[in-house]
Amino acid sequence: MKIKKIAYLFASIVLGVLLGFLLRAAIEIAALYFFIDNFDWPTWLLISQILTAAFSILGVIFGYWIGKRWWQIVYVEKRYAKKWK
């Protein structure tokens, strides 16, 4: 059961990092379209690196939290969706 929990948490952390990456990409694309006239590469690269680090860390934290939460719901409390009649 321990390996299953570790694999579950690892998968949820990967999911959190991927969601963070997609969110960061969406923000950067929207910002590029908004600031296309006043574009400065060195400044943008710094902002991009900061956003990448921040969203990666937040993705790991979110993934770990959601993994622990759903492990509790699914495997400890055994709360499953009720079947539709």
N, C-alpha and C positions, 0 to 999 in steps of 0.2 A: 504494500500500500504506500510505502514511503517513496518508492521510485515513481509510482503513478502520480503522486502529489507533486513531486519535483518536475516531472514532465508536463503536468498541467500548468504549473506556475510558469515554467519556461515558455510554453506555447502562448500563454496569456501576456507575458512580457514582450515576446516577439510581436504579437498583435498590437500591443500598446505602442511599440516603437514604430511599426508600420503606419498606424493611424496618426501618430505624431508627424511622421515624414509627409504623409498626404496633406495634413493640415498646414504644415509649414510651406509645402509647395503651393498650395492654394493661396496662402497669404502672400507669398513672394510674387506669384503671377499677378495677383490683383494689385499689389504695390507697384510692380513694373509698369502695368498699364496706366496706373494713376500718376506716377512720377516720370513718365517717359520723356517729358520736356526738360526736366531738371535732373538729369542722370549723371552721377559721378561714380565711376567704377571702384575706386579705393574705398569710398564710404559704403557703397553697396556690398562689397565683399566682406567688410567688417560686420555689417548688419546681418548678412547671410550666415556668417560663421557663428555669431551670437545666437541667432534664431535656431540654427542647427543644433548647437549644444543644448540650448534651453529645451527645445522640443524633444530631443533625445532623452534627456534626463526626466522630463515630465512624462514621456511615453513609458519609460521603465517604471516610474513610480505608479502611474495609472495602471499599467499592466499587472504589476504585482498586487496592487489593491484589488483590482477586479478579479484576479485569479483567486486570491484569498477569500473574497466575498462569495464567489460562485462555488468554490470548493465547499464552503460552509453550507450553502443552500442545497447543493446537489448531493454531496456525499455524506455530510454529517446530519443535516436536518431531513434529508430525503424529501424535500418539497418539490414535487413534480407537477407539471400542468395537469389539470383535470381533463379527462377525455371528454370530447363533445358527444352528446347523445343525439 
